[in-house]
Amino acid sequence: MGKDLRQFLETAKAAGPEFYLEVKKPLAIDYEINVLQQKLAQQGRNPVIYVPEMKGGRMPYVTNLFGSRELLGLAMGIPPATLKQWGREEVLKEFRKRVSQPMPVKWVPAAEAPVKQVIFKGEDIDLGIFPIPKHYPLDSGKYIVIGGCISKEPDGGISNVGVYRHEVKGKAKLGCYIVPTNHGAYVARRRAELGLPMEVVISIGHHPAVVMGYCHTGALEMNELEIAGCLLGEPLRVTRAETVDIPVPADAEITIEGIIDPKQQSTDGPFGEFTGYYGLSTKDCYIIDVTCITMRKEPIYHGLDPHHAEHRLAGILNLESGLWDVIHRRIPTLKAVHYPVSGRMFTSYVSIHKRAEGEGMLAGLLAIGADRNGSLTIVVDDDVDIFNEEDVLWALATRVSFDKDVAVVPDMAAGVLNPRSHSESADEKGVSRGGVMAKTIIDATRPVNLPYPTRITPPPDLWQSMKLEDYF
C-alpha cells in the first residue's frame, strides 16, 4: 500500500485540532459544509474538516485539506513542530527541492489497487451515489471541483493532469470546463485536429501531496503523475483503467473514466469562483461520457469549497515557484515571494535585498510578466515580512512616494477569471473577448545609498530566546 488520503487524515488528526476537526452530526450535501468552513475561517481556523456521515446515509466527506500553508507543509511530511520553527518561506523551498526530482510512477496490478474494489459499468453507472454538492445558490448545478483529470498528450503519449471543474449533467455525463490556456485545453484541441477522442480519468480523493502534484504548472511535456510522486516522497502507484488507456492512481478513493468528443461543446455555469464572484456568463465546456466508475468499498469523497482560501492554496506553491524562477534569474538577492490569500491569486508580494536603484521596479516587471493572472505586485525590502500583511501595509505607508514608485502597464493579457479583465475587453453586448487589463507595480523599497530612518526592532537575541509560554 502507498500513502493515501486515509493515512494523511490520521496524520492530521494526531497533529491536533489546529489541523483536524470532525463534524459531530450529518450535514446536507448542499451548502452546509461550506457554511461551516467559512465560519471557521472567520475565526482564523482552517483545519481539515471530516464529516463521517452525510444526510441521507451518504458516504463520508472531507474538505479543507489545503486550508492553510501549514497543512501544505504537513502534506509534504514536515512535522508540525518543524513547521512552527521554520519561516513560512521554507515551505516553498521544500516544495521547490522536491519538484526538481520527479519520480517515475510504479505500476501495480488491479488486484493490488484499492480503487478497484468496486466497479460500475454500463447501466450501473450513476454519479448520484456521490455526495457532489451544489456549493452556492446561484451555481448552475452540482460540481466536482477537486478531481485530477488525467488525459494523454497525443503526440508523445505523456500523461497530463489538471484540476478542472465538472458539472453533473446526468447519471453518466459530466461537464469539463478547462481554461483555454491550461494544458488540458491544448490536449483537447490537438486531439480535435487529429480527429481523435479524448480519453480521461477523474481521480477523486488521494493524499493531498498527490493533488498538489495534479496542480503543477510545468511544461506540457512534464508528467504531473511523476511530480505527485516527488511531493508524496515515494513513487505514485498507478494501475490500468477499465475502459480507457489512461493510468489510474491506484490508492485513490474514486475514479471516473470517460470519453470526450473534443469537437463538441456544451455550456458551463454560472459558478461561484475563487474570485469571490459568480461568473458573468456561461462558458464553453466539453462533455464527458462516463464509461466506468471504480472506487474503494467504503470510499471517502473529497470536496473543496471554491470560494474558500483552500481553493487558492491548493496550487499556491506552484504559482510561487514559477514566480521565484523568473525573478531569481535576474535578481539573485531575491528573498521570498508570496501570493496572499486576500489577493485571490491576482496579487503578489516580492521581497528582495536591493542593491541598486531601479531593482525594485525591475522585480515588479518580472513578476507581472511571469503571471498572466496577476494584476498587482508589491515589492518590498528583505526586512519586511511578506507573510504579514500589516508589515506590507507599513512599507506602503512609509517607503512609497506614489508619484514616483508606482507603474501602471496598460492592456496586458490577463487571466480570463479576473472580473476586471472582462470589463476591459468586452464587446458592445458585454461578452468577453478574452482577458486584457492594466497591471500595477508598487515599489515599496527604500532608496539605495541615501539616508533613511532605521527601523525599530527588538534585540535579536532576546527575540529568539524569550518564549511566551515561559512567562504566561
DRENVO-235770 format. One line per 4 residues: number of its first residue (from 0); their letters; for each residue x, y, z of C-alpha. Coordinates in Angstrom, 3 decimals. Layout:
<recs>
NUM = A = X,Y,Z  ...
</recs>
This chain:
<recs>
0 = MGKD = 0.000,0.000,0.000  1.174,3.500,-0.801  0.413,6.708,1.014  -3.201,7.761,0.607
4 = LRQF = -5.917,10.093,1.879  -6.656,7.911,4.920  -3.040,7.888,6.035  -2.949,11.680,5.799
8 = LETA = -6.170,12.060,7.793  -4.602,10.051,10.615  -1.529,12.300,10.485  -3.652,15.459,10.603
12 = KAAG = -5.788,14.081,13.442  -2.701,13.268,15.512  -1.440,16.830,14.964  -4.402,18.206,16.925
16 = PEFY = -7.440,20.478,16.404  -5.365,23.110,14.618  -5.040,20.588,11.784  -8.165,18.375,12.044
20 = LEVK = -11.793,18.650,13.145  -14.559,16.060,12.888  -18.195,17.105,12.476  -20.477,15.585,15.140
24 = KPLA = -23.667,15.149,13.076  -24.684,14.541,9.451  -24.675,17.515,7.075  -26.717,18.223,3.956
28 = IDYE = -24.835,17.827,0.687  -25.639,21.354,-0.493  -24.355,24.481,1.285  -23.972,23.279,4.904
32 = INVL = -20.354,22.144,4.668  -19.342,25.420,3.027  -21.080,27.456,5.729  -19.165,25.636,8.484
36 = QQKL = -15.902,26.035,6.619  -16.452,29.763,6.094  -17.447,30.297,9.754  -14.239,28.608,10.927
40 = AQQG = -12.212,30.748,8.513  -13.721,33.901,10.026  -12.180,32.791,13.322  -8.816,32.243,11.660
44 = RNPV = -9.215,28.449,11.852  -8.557,26.313,8.782  -8.259,22.646,9.767  -9.154,19.596,7.705
48 = IYVP = -12.916,19.057,8.127  -14.102,15.438,8.179  -17.808,14.579,8.002  -18.283,10.877,8.910
52 = EMKG = -21.838,10.797,7.582  -23.791,12.953,5.180  -27.578,13.286,5.410  -29.306,10.521,3.518
56 = GRMP = -26.718,7.988,4.609  -24.200,9.135,2.000  -20.503,8.305,2.174  -18.093,10.343,4.345
60 = YVTN = -16.952,13.714,3.071  -13.677,15.540,3.691  -12.718,19.092,2.799  -10.191,21.837,3.590
64 = LFGS = -7.153,19.614,3.005  -5.409,22.787,1.734  -6.831,25.191,4.299  -3.503,26.651,5.441
68 = RELL = 0.142,26.872,4.484  0.856,24.656,7.486  -1.370,21.933,6.004  0.604,22.174,2.761
72 = GLAM = 3.759,21.534,4.775  2.121,18.650,6.626  1.151,17.143,3.255  4.854,17.044,2.359
76 = GIPP = 5.598,15.241,5.624  7.011,18.220,7.539  6.200,17.660,11.257  4.088,20.365,12.968
80 = ATLK = 6.925,21.231,15.369  9.258,21.826,12.434  6.627,23.912,10.674  6.457,26.222,13.696
84 = QWGR = 10.247,26.647,13.757  10.576,27.353,10.048  9.738,30.620,8.399  6.805,30.327,6.030
88 = EEVL = 9.092,30.764,3.030  10.775,27.457,3.962  7.665,25.518,2.855  8.200,26.860,-0.669
92 = KEFR = 11.897,25.928,-0.543  10.977,22.351,0.393  8.408,22.243,-2.401  10.934,23.506,-4.964
96 = KRVS = 13.530,20.980,-3.854  11.084,18.126,-4.330  9.586,19.086,-7.691  13.092,19.300,-9.144
100 = QPMP = 13.337,15.494,-8.787  10.293,13.865,-10.465  9.704,10.180,-9.626  8.550,7.686,-12.277
104 = VKWV = 5.242,6.030,-11.397  5.039,2.483,-10.035  2.659,0.183,-11.938  0.669,-2.311,-9.873
108 = PAAE = -1.906,-4.930,-10.914  -5.591,-4.156,-10.437  -5.815,-6.754,-7.646  -3.445,-4.592,-5.563
112 = APVK = -5.279,-1.317,-6.264  -7.779,-0.301,-3.548  -9.586,1.943,-6.034  -10.633,-1.218,-7.957
116 = QVIF = -12.557,-2.806,-5.091  -15.934,-1.767,-6.574  -16.583,-1.345,-10.302  -19.664,0.050,-12.096
120 = KGED = -20.148,-0.147,-15.853  -22.999,0.276,-18.319  -26.451,0.769,-16.784  -24.974,0.553,-13.276
124 = IDLG = -23.174,3.899,-13.675  -24.822,6.597,-11.548  -22.977,9.724,-10.426  -25.796,10.268,-7.933
128 = IFPI = -24.194,7.822,-5.490  -21.608,10.503,-4.629  -22.220,13.492,-2.322  -21.405,16.009,-5.062
132 = PKHY = -22.597,19.401,-3.768  -24.143,22.479,-5.201  -21.749,24.844,-3.484  -23.549,28.206,-3.723
136 = PLDS = -27.149,29.199,-4.514  -26.570,30.696,-7.972  -24.423,27.812,-9.227  -25.979,26.157,-12.268
140 = GKYI = -25.685,22.706,-10.709  -23.601,20.251,-8.703  -19.856,20.280,-9.339  -16.821,18.076,-8.813
144 = VIGG = -14.116,20.676,-8.179  -11.007,18.895,-6.858  -10.660,15.858,-9.085  -7.443,15.303,-11.027
148 = CISK = -8.421,14.986,-14.704  -5.886,12.699,-16.399  -5.525,12.582,-20.184  -2.768,11.837,-22.709
152 = EPDG = -0.952,14.260,-24.961  -1.485,12.558,-28.359  1.896,13.165,-29.990  4.176,11.993,-27.183
156 = GISN = 1.706,9.922,-25.167  2.682,11.717,-21.947  0.086,11.766,-19.193  -1.271,15.217,-18.451
160 = VGVY = -3.171,16.055,-15.276  -5.119,19.173,-14.421  -7.723,20.148,-11.850  -10.806,21.414,-13.669
164 = RHEV = -14.452,21.732,-12.702  -17.039,19.162,-13.736  -20.764,19.884,-13.600  -23.049,16.873,-13.257
168 = KGKA = -25.092,16.750,-16.477  -26.774,13.370,-15.931  -26.318,9.904,-14.419  -23.397,9.248,-16.750
172 = KLGC = -22.484,12.694,-18.086  -20.183,15.394,-16.741  -19.173,18.788,-17.996  -15.472,19.585,-18.210
176 = YIVP = -14.577,23.288,-18.122  -10.911,23.932,-18.881  -9.457,27.451,-19.002  -8.281,27.797,-22.651
180 = TNHG = -4.636,28.405,-21.652  -4.422,25.276,-19.448  -2.605,22.256,-20.816  -5.735,20.111,-20.856
184 = AYVA = -7.212,22.509,-23.428  -4.108,22.092,-25.618  -4.543,18.315,-25.420  -8.224,18.617,-26.373
188 = RRRA = -7.546,20.955,-29.309  -4.743,18.741,-30.616  -6.959,15.670,-30.427  -9.700,17.562,-32.280
192 = ELGL = -7.191,18.406,-35.033  -6.250,14.732,-35.332  -9.872,13.574,-35.209  -9.223,11.602,-32.035
196 = PMEV = -11.409,11.220,-28.937  -10.000,12.441,-25.619  -9.977,9.680,-23.024  -9.953,10.882,-19.426
200 = VISI = -9.918,9.625,-15.863  -11.023,11.853,-12.965  -9.267,10.816,-9.751  -11.031,11.899,-6.539
204 = GHHP = -9.698,11.511,-3.001  -5.971,10.951,-2.554  -3.173,12.120,-0.292  -3.060,15.948,-0.618
208 = AVVM = 0.567,15.834,-1.814  -0.726,13.938,-4.855  -3.383,16.581,-5.521  -0.714,19.295,-5.203
212 = GYCH = 1.133,17.431,-7.950  -2.008,17.493,-10.100  -1.947,21.308,-9.774  1.642,21.627,-11.013
216 = TGAL = 2.186,24.186,-13.770  5.303,22.980,-15.551  5.885,22.417,-19.254  3.341,20.479,-21.327
220 = EMNE = 5.921,17.694,-21.649  6.043,17.250,-17.855  4.172,14.305,-16.347  2.250,15.547,-13.287
224 = LEIA = 1.921,11.968,-12.007  5.713,11.983,-11.552  5.513,15.350,-9.768  2.874,13.865,-7.461
228 = GCLL = 5.358,11.138,-6.531  8.169,13.512,-5.626  5.829,15.562,-3.421  4.499,12.381,-1.856
232 = GEPL = 8.020,11.182,-1.125  7.536,7.874,-2.944  6.560,6.768,-6.472  2.859,7.197,-7.165
236 = RVTR = 1.229,3.803,-7.576  -0.889,3.521,-10.721  -2.877,0.766,-12.398  -4.695,0.229,-15.701
240 = AETV = -8.099,1.786,-16.273  -11.059,-0.426,-17.160  -12.360,1.278,-20.321  -9.720,3.813,-21.424
244 = DIPV = -5.963,3.755,-21.998  -5.116,6.043,-19.077  -3.119,5.332,-15.875  -5.262,5.351,-12.725
248 = PADA = -3.868,6.356,-9.287  -4.215,3.025,-7.503  -4.672,4.385,-3.975  -7.355,6.966,-4.806
252 = EITI = -10.813,6.738,-3.259  -12.777,7.116,-6.514  -12.079,7.240,-10.249  -14.448,8.204,-13.052
256 = EGII = -13.466,7.040,-16.542  -14.886,8.647,-19.649  -14.523,9.912,-23.198  -14.716,13.474,-24.568
260 = DPKQ = -15.517,14.317,-28.173  -13.215,17.381,-28.387  -15.122,18.762,-31.384  -18.345,19.039,-29.393
264 = QSTD = -19.014,21.555,-26.620  -21.779,22.428,-24.182  -22.114,25.228,-21.603  -20.951,25.608,-18.004
268 = GPFG = -22.034,27.967,-15.227  -22.749,30.306,-13.588  -20.376,29.101,-10.891  -19.123,30.709,-7.672
272 = EFTG = -15.434,31.334,-8.409  -12.365,31.721,-6.185  -12.534,35.406,-7.106  -15.490,35.900,-4.767
276 = YYGL = -17.890,36.440,-7.677  -20.154,34.304,-9.823  -19.032,34.278,-13.438  -20.710,36.962,-15.555
280 = STKD = -21.787,34.483,-18.219  -21.842,30.825,-19.113  -18.673,29.311,-20.579  -17.978,26.689,-23.198
284 = CYII = -17.162,23.255,-21.820  -16.564,19.736,-23.038  -18.840,16.798,-22.201  -17.524,13.586,-20.642
288 = DVTC = -19.500,10.430,-21.404  -18.775,8.325,-18.327  -17.799,4.743,-19.225  -16.862,3.364,-15.801
292 = ITMR = -16.732,4.214,-12.092  -14.331,2.446,-9.735  -13.890,3.031,-6.021  -12.990,1.578,-2.654
296 = KEPI = -15.597,-0.451,-0.765  -16.266,2.407,1.660  -14.940,5.479,-0.161  -14.391,8.955,1.264
300 = YHGL = -15.490,11.787,-1.018  -13.028,14.684,-1.206  -14.657,18.054,-1.853  -13.461,21.648,-1.920
304 = DPHH = -15.175,24.976,-1.295  -14.362,27.019,-4.426  -14.884,30.327,-2.587  -12.685,29.411,0.402
308 = AEHR = -8.970,30.121,0.720  -8.207,26.417,0.225  -9.105,26.764,-3.457  -6.301,29.286,-3.843
312 = LAGI = -3.858,27.474,-1.557  -4.125,24.100,-3.322  -1.881,25.325,-6.140  -0.232,28.304,-4.470
316 = LNLE = 3.221,26.726,-4.143  3.214,26.029,-7.877  2.453,29.694,-8.588  5.081,30.932,-6.154
320 = SGLW = 7.670,28.534,-7.543  7.133,29.851,-11.073  7.380,33.438,-9.846  10.597,32.640,-7.968
324 = DVIH = 12.205,31.136,-11.081  11.560,34.186,-13.247  12.657,36.819,-10.710  15.629,34.952,-9.230
328 = RRIP = 17.167,34.556,-12.666  17.665,38.338,-12.830  17.772,39.257,-9.130  19.818,36.679,-7.198
332 = TLKA = 19.222,38.535,-3.919  15.516,37.652,-4.049  14.432,36.631,-0.538  10.808,35.481,-0.835
336 = VHYP = 7.667,35.583,-2.973  4.103,35.242,-1.774  0.529,35.258,-3.068  -1.549,36.465,-0.097
340 = VSGR = -4.910,34.766,0.366  -6.586,38.183,0.362  -5.334,38.848,-3.183  -7.285,35.945,-4.709
344 = MFTS = -4.152,34.884,-6.646  -4.139,38.207,-8.531  -1.783,39.972,-6.074  1.827,39.023,-5.379
348 = YVSI = 4.349,40.273,-2.815  8.064,40.129,-3.586  10.890,40.645,-1.073  14.420,41.484,-2.274
352 = HKRA = 17.740,42.613,-0.854  18.004,45.708,-3.025  21.469,46.500,-4.378  20.823,49.258,-6.930
356 = EGEG = 18.190,51.836,-7.759  15.553,50.513,-10.137  15.875,46.942,-8.930  12.551,47.102,-7.069
360 = MLAG = 10.695,48.154,-10.215  12.552,45.505,-12.237  11.372,42.820,-9.792  7.821,44.045,-10.230
364 = LLAI = 8.031,43.978,-14.029  9.373,40.435,-13.925  6.540,39.421,-11.609  3.690,40.769,-13.734
368 = GADR = 5.280,39.286,-16.840  5.619,35.888,-15.195  1.980,35.513,-14.224  -0.834,36.048,-16.701
372 = NGSL = -3.389,36.229,-13.879  -1.521,38.756,-11.744  -2.837,42.317,-11.605  -0.820,43.864,-8.737
376 = TIVV = 2.722,43.294,-7.468  4.165,44.973,-4.386  7.956,44.807,-3.985  9.462,45.317,-0.507
380 = DDDV = 12.855,45.174,1.204  14.039,41.979,2.846  13.326,43.312,6.336  9.592,43.246,5.577
384 = DIFN = 7.683,40.021,6.299  5.587,39.440,3.188  3.526,36.825,5.046  2.341,39.569,7.403
388 = EEDV = 0.045,41.985,5.571  0.345,44.542,8.363  4.087,44.651,7.668  3.477,45.079,3.919
392 = LWAL = 0.994,47.930,4.561  3.565,49.553,6.865  6.063,49.501,3.990  3.470,51.040,1.662
396 = ATRV = 2.762,53.792,4.178  6.397,54.675,4.940  8.507,53.782,1.871  6.428,54.713,-1.180
400 = SFDK = 6.335,58.021,-2.999  3.214,57.367,-5.036  4.116,59.833,-7.777  7.410,58.020,-8.495
404 = DVAV = 7.194,54.449,-7.195  4.044,53.244,-8.957  3.943,51.976,-12.537  0.810,51.044,-14.489
408 = VPDM = 1.263,48.864,-17.573  -1.838,49.124,-19.808  -3.574,46.481,-21.902  -1.675,43.398,-20.780
412 = AAGV = -3.059,39.904,-21.286  -4.821,38.793,-18.105  -6.458,35.677,-16.741  -9.964,35.046,-18.035
416 = LNPR = -11.263,34.566,-14.471  -10.219,38.041,-13.293  -13.528,40.001,-13.190  -11.820,43.285,-14.115
420 = SHSE = -10.235,41.821,-17.250  -13.678,41.049,-18.679  -14.939,44.615,-18.342  -11.795,45.894,-20.056
424 = SADE = -12.235,43.614,-23.046  -15.977,43.103,-23.502  -17.782,43.916,-26.739  -20.869,46.133,-27.014
428 = KGVS = -23.057,43.262,-25.776  -20.922,42.713,-22.685  -19.434,39.443,-23.951  -15.780,38.979,-23.048
432 = RGGV = -13.281,38.838,-25.913  -10.586,37.475,-23.613  -8.661,38.797,-20.632  -6.958,42.199,-21.069
436 = MAKT = -6.319,44.740,-18.316  -3.833,47.204,-16.871  -1.384,45.832,-14.298  0.204,47.763,-11.443
440 = IIDA = 3.616,47.649,-9.749  4.311,49.360,-6.437  7.975,49.661,-5.487  7.905,49.850,-1.678
444 = TRPV = 11.680,49.527,-1.269  13.920,52.131,0.348  16.284,54.231,-1.771  19.801,52.827,-2.072
448 = NLPY = 22.754,54.942,-0.827  20.519,57.690,0.560  19.856,58.427,4.231  16.755,56.627,5.534
452 = PTRI = 15.452,56.179,9.091  16.390,52.926,10.833  13.573,50.509,11.519  12.864,49.786,15.190
456 = TPPP = 13.366,46.115,16.042  13.661,44.250,19.382  17.095,42.889,20.403  17.531,39.796,18.195
460 = DLWQ = 18.981,37.577,20.945  16.046,38.231,23.291  13.534,37.839,20.468  14.896,34.350,19.826
464 = SMKL = 15.392,33.253,23.431  12.229,34.544,25.158  9.249,32.187,24.730  5.784,33.370,25.740
468 = EDYF = 4.922,30.018,27.259  7.766,30.507,29.785  6.134,33.674,31.088  2.368,33.167,30.767
</recs>
